[in-house]
Amino acid sequence: MRVSKRLEAIASMITEPILYDVGCDHALLDIYCALNKNTTCIAIDINKNALSSAINNINKYKLNDQIKPVLNKGLDGIDDFTNSVVVIAGMGTSNILNIIKDKKIEHLIIQSNNELWRLRREIIKKGYIINKEQIVKEGKIYNVIISFIRGNKKYHIVDYMIGPIIRTKKLDINQEYIKQLIFVNQEIINRLPKHLFARKLKLSFYNYLLKRELV
Ligand SMILES: C[S@@+](CC[C@H](N)C(=O)[O-])C[C@H]1O[C@@H](n2cnc3c(N)ncnc32)[C@H](O)[C@@H]1O
């Protein structure tokens, strides 16, 4: 069974025997983990159509004993995360933060579609550290996958902007990603009207910090 490089990268970060996959959609991640890692999965989606596509796929692979499909809003009503990892992928940061709220989760693997700076800052504030990060490029999109575990650590502003692990690993893809962040900031600076001078200055400062990370 083949899945996208993005889902494969997410699966490679899973170390626990139980997976809560919130926003499972097709449940491909769950099926891949059940087949390749012998993971027990709770495949959750808020959308009936998404869940019925998950159920069809689970039936097709005869994995009904290993994957439990659940129609649910996020993790509402679920509070026991012993021996488990929670994956939330392919959603926006506001939705993700709303799903995890004050849940006592040991290991979180997140792939957000936007606002990664805010995502890192808000989850770290809840008492997590980032222990793994990986970028998977699909077409022009850089998917950043972040693994959070319990802990306390002080991070620098640039850690929030780029990611503390992405920042230290001088891989080609990581450097390409930093160049993309600089490009996007520069585009915003160019388009901002003159009276928003302070905002322009702030973004220029961020770009100065980002450029220092390039080798
Ligand atoms: C773009 S898909 C991502 C599917 C899969 N996680 C992946 O990364 O390929 C997002 C899915 O999240 C579901 N979703 C969005 N908000 C949710 C919530 N609060 N609780 C459960 N599922 C949610 C949507 O119905 C949709 O199926």
The ligand as a Tripos MOL2 file, in Angstrom:
@<TRIPOS>MOLECULE
LIG
   27    29     1     0     0
SMALL
NO_CHARGES

@<TRIPOS>ATOM
      1 C1         -7.5640   18.2070    4.2800 C.3       1 LIG1
      2 S1         -8.1850   16.8540    5.1600 S.3       1 LIG1
      3 C2         -6.7060   16.1170    5.7410 C.3       1 LIG1
      4 C3         -6.7830   14.6230    5.7590 C.3       1 LIG1
      5 C4         -5.5700   13.9130    6.3510 C.3       1 LIG1
      6 N1         -5.3920   14.2310    7.7540 N.3       1 LIG1
      7 C5         -4.3210   14.2520    5.5910 C.2       1 LIG1
      8 O1         -3.4760   14.9930    6.1080 O.co2     1 LIG1
      9 O2         -4.1920   13.8070    4.4380 O.co2     1 LIG1
     10 C6         -8.8670   17.5550    6.6220 C.3       1 LIG1
     11 C7         -9.8890   16.6600    7.3000 C.3       1 LIG1
     12 O3        -10.0970   17.1300    8.6300 O.3       1 LIG1
     13 C8        -11.4650   17.0350    8.9480 C.3       1 LIG1
     14 N2        -11.7200   17.9630   10.0600 N.ar      1 LIG1
     15 C9        -11.6590   19.3190   10.0380 C.ar      1 LIG1
     16 N3        -11.9140   19.8080   11.2590 N.ar      1 LIG1
     17 C10       -12.1300   18.7430   12.0880 C.ar      1 LIG1
     18 C11       -12.4490   18.5940   13.4650 C.ar      1 LIG1
     19 N4        -12.6080   19.6610   14.2640 N.pl3     1 LIG1
     20 N5        -12.5960   17.3490   13.9590 N.ar      1 LIG1
     21 C12       -12.4580   16.2670   13.1770 C.ar      1 LIG1
     22 N6        -12.1650   16.3430   11.8530 N.ar      1 LIG1
     23 C13       -12.0080   17.5600   11.3210 C.ar      1 LIG1
     24 C14       -12.1620   17.3560    7.6390 C.3       1 LIG1
     25 O4        -13.4850   16.8700    7.6220 O.3       1 LIG1
     26 C15       -11.2480   16.6700    6.6180 C.3       1 LIG1
     27 O5        -11.6590   15.3460    6.3680 O.3       1 LIG1
@<TRIPOS>BOND
     1     1     2 1
     2     2     3 1
     3     2    10 1
     4     3     4 1
     5     4     5 1
     6     5     6 1
     7     5     7 1
     8     7     8 2
     9     7     9 1
    10    10    11 1
    11    11    12 1
    12    11    26 1
    13    12    13 1
    14    13    14 1
    15    13    24 1
    16    14    15 ar
    17    14    23 ar
    18    15    16 ar
    19    16    17 ar
    20    17    18 ar
    21    17    23 ar
    22    18    19 1
    23    18    20 ar
    24    20    21 ar
    25    21    22 ar
    26    22    23 ar
    27    24    25 1
    28    24    26 1
    29    26    27 1
@<TRIPOS>SUBSTRUCTURE
     1 LIG1         1 GROUP 0 **** ****
